[in-house]
Amino acid sequence: MPRIQVYLPDDLYRAVKERGLPASALLQEAVRVELRRLQLLEATDEYVAGITAEAGEPSPTDLAWAQALVRRVTQHAGKAAS
């Protein structure tokens, strides 16, 4: 398995050591999660581009409706998490 050197700020280094966490496993998982997040963002961009090519750009009314929906969903999710 290839190795790389990673630098952590002092506070993160201390927290990992104090808790006895497996730094290598944590960093591997963090990299996997970030790579998956980037893949999903790319797939989303491709999907939106395809929809836009098929249906055209959304109107200002469509955008306002979507933004209002996002606000409602976000507020609902915030209340559910409390």
QUICOR-V367474 format. One record per residue. N is the residue number from 1. RES is the residue in three letters. SS is DSSP state (H for helix, E for strand, - for the rest). Layout:
BEGIN
N:RES:SS
N:RES:SS
END
This chain:
BEGIN
1:MET:-
2:PRO:-
3:ARG:-
4:ILE:-
5:GLN:-
6:VAL:-
7:TYR:-
8:LEU:-
9:PRO:-
10:ASP:H
11:ASP:H
12:LEU:H
13:TYR:H
14:ARG:H
15:ALA:H
16:VAL:H
17:LYS:H
18:GLU:H
19:ARG:H
20:GLY:-
21:LEU:-
22:PRO:-
23:ALA:H
24:SER:H
25:ALA:H
26:LEU:H
27:LEU:H
28:GLN:H
29:GLU:H
30:ALA:H
31:VAL:H
32:ARG:H
33:VAL:H
34:GLU:H
35:LEU:H
36:ARG:H
37:ARG:H
38:LEU:H
39:GLN:H
40:LEU:H
41:LEU:H
42:GLU:H
43:ALA:H
44:THR:H
45:ASP:H
46:GLU:H
47:TYR:H
48:VAL:H
49:ALA:H
50:GLY:H
51:ILE:H
52:THR:H
53:ALA:H
54:GLU:H
55:ALA:H
56:GLY:-
57:GLU:-
58:PRO:-
59:SER:-
60:PRO:H
61:THR:H
62:ASP:H
63:LEU:H
64:ALA:H
65:TRP:H
66:ALA:H
67:GLN:H
68:ALA:H
69:LEU:H
70:VAL:H
71:ARG:H
72:ARG:H
73:VAL:H
74:THR:H
75:GLN:H
76:HIS:H
77:ALA:H
78:GLY:H
79:LYS:H
80:ALA:H
81:ALA:H
82:SER:-
END
